[in-house]
Amino acid sequence: MEWLTLNPLICVGWLVVGALAGMVARSIMKSTDAPLIQDILLGLAGSVIGGFVAGLLGMGPGGAGGVERVLINLVISVVGAVILLFIGKTILRRG
């Protein structure tokens, strides 16, 4: 299980990809009313959820490496973050 490797450089990469995913999801969802840090944190959580869902569907990066793998992970993270932002906005509208 390669994804369980806790290499510090890989962990920093996850944080960067998650933060980028949060910022991209913020612009896609036009979420300017929430603090940027909140969207970045949702991007990090979206990375986890997106990666989990992609793994269940068998859509992970597979044998890809380097920049290709980062881009695939970024897309998966953005999808997860958009889903979380959508759920968050829906809950906040009801409350």
C-alpha positions in Angstrom: 0.0 0.0 0.0 2.1 2.8 -1.4 -0.3 5.6 -0.2 0.4 4.7 3.4 4.0 5.9 3.1 4.5 8.7 5.5 7.4 10.4 3.7 7.5 14.0 4.9 7.9 15.3 1.3 4.8 13.4 0.2 2.9 14.8 3.1 3.9 18.3 2.2 2.8 17.5 -1.4 -0.7 16.4 -0.1 -1.0 19.7 1.8 -0.1 21.8 -1.3 -2.4 19.8 -3.6 -5.2 20.1 -1.0 -4.7 23.8 -0.6 -4.7 24.3 -4.3 -7.8 22.2 -4.6 -9.6 24.4 -2.1 -8.7 27.5 -3.9 -9.8 26.1 -7.3 -13.0 24.8 -5.7 -13.6 28.2 -4.2 -13.4 29.9 -7.6 -15.6 27.1 -9.3 -18.3 27.5 -6.6 -17.9 31.3 -6.4 -17.5 31.0 -2.6 -16.3 34.4 -1.9 -18.5 34.8 1.2 -16.5 32.3 3.2 -12.9 32.9 4.5 -10.2 31.6 2.2 -8.7 29.5 5.0 -12.0 27.7 5.4 -12.0 26.8 1.7 -8.4 25.7 1.9 -9.3 23.4 4.8 -12.3 22.1 2.8 -9.9 21.5 0.0 -7.7 19.4 2.2 -10.7 17.4 3.4 -11.9 17.2 -0.2 -8.6 15.6 -1.1 -9.2 12.9 1.4 -12.8 12.3 0.3 -12.0 12.6 -3.4 -9.1 10.2 -3.1 -11.3 7.7 -1.2 -14.1 7.9 -3.7 -11.6 7.6 -6.7 -10.0 4.6 -5.0 -13.4 2.9 -4.6 -14.2 3.5 -8.2 -10.8 2.4 -9.3 -9.9 5.8 -10.8 -6.7 6.5 -8.9 -3.5 7.6 -10.6 -2.5 4.0 -11.1 1.0 3.7 -12.6 1.3 7.4 -13.3 4.2 9.2 -11.8 5.7 12.6 -11.4 3.7 15.6 -12.7 1.1 13.4 -14.2 0.3 11.9 -10.9 0.1 15.3 -9.2 -2.3 16.6 -11.8 -4.5 13.5 -11.5 -4.5 13.9 -7.7 -5.3 17.6 -8.1 -8.3 16.9 -10.3 -9.6 14.3 -7.8 -9.0 16.7 -4.9 -10.9 19.5 -6.7 -13.9 17.3 -7.3 -13.9 16.3 -3.6 -13.6 19.9 -2.5 -16.4 21.1 -4.8 -18.6 18.3 -3.3 -17.8 19.5 0.2 -18.3 23.2 -0.6 -21.7 22.3 -2.2 -22.7 20.3 0.9 -21.5 23.1 3.2 -23.5 25.8 1.3 -26.6 23.6 1.3 -26.4 23.0 5.0 -25.7 26.7 5.7 -28.7 27.8 3.6 -31.0 25.6 5.6 -29.6 26.7 9.0 
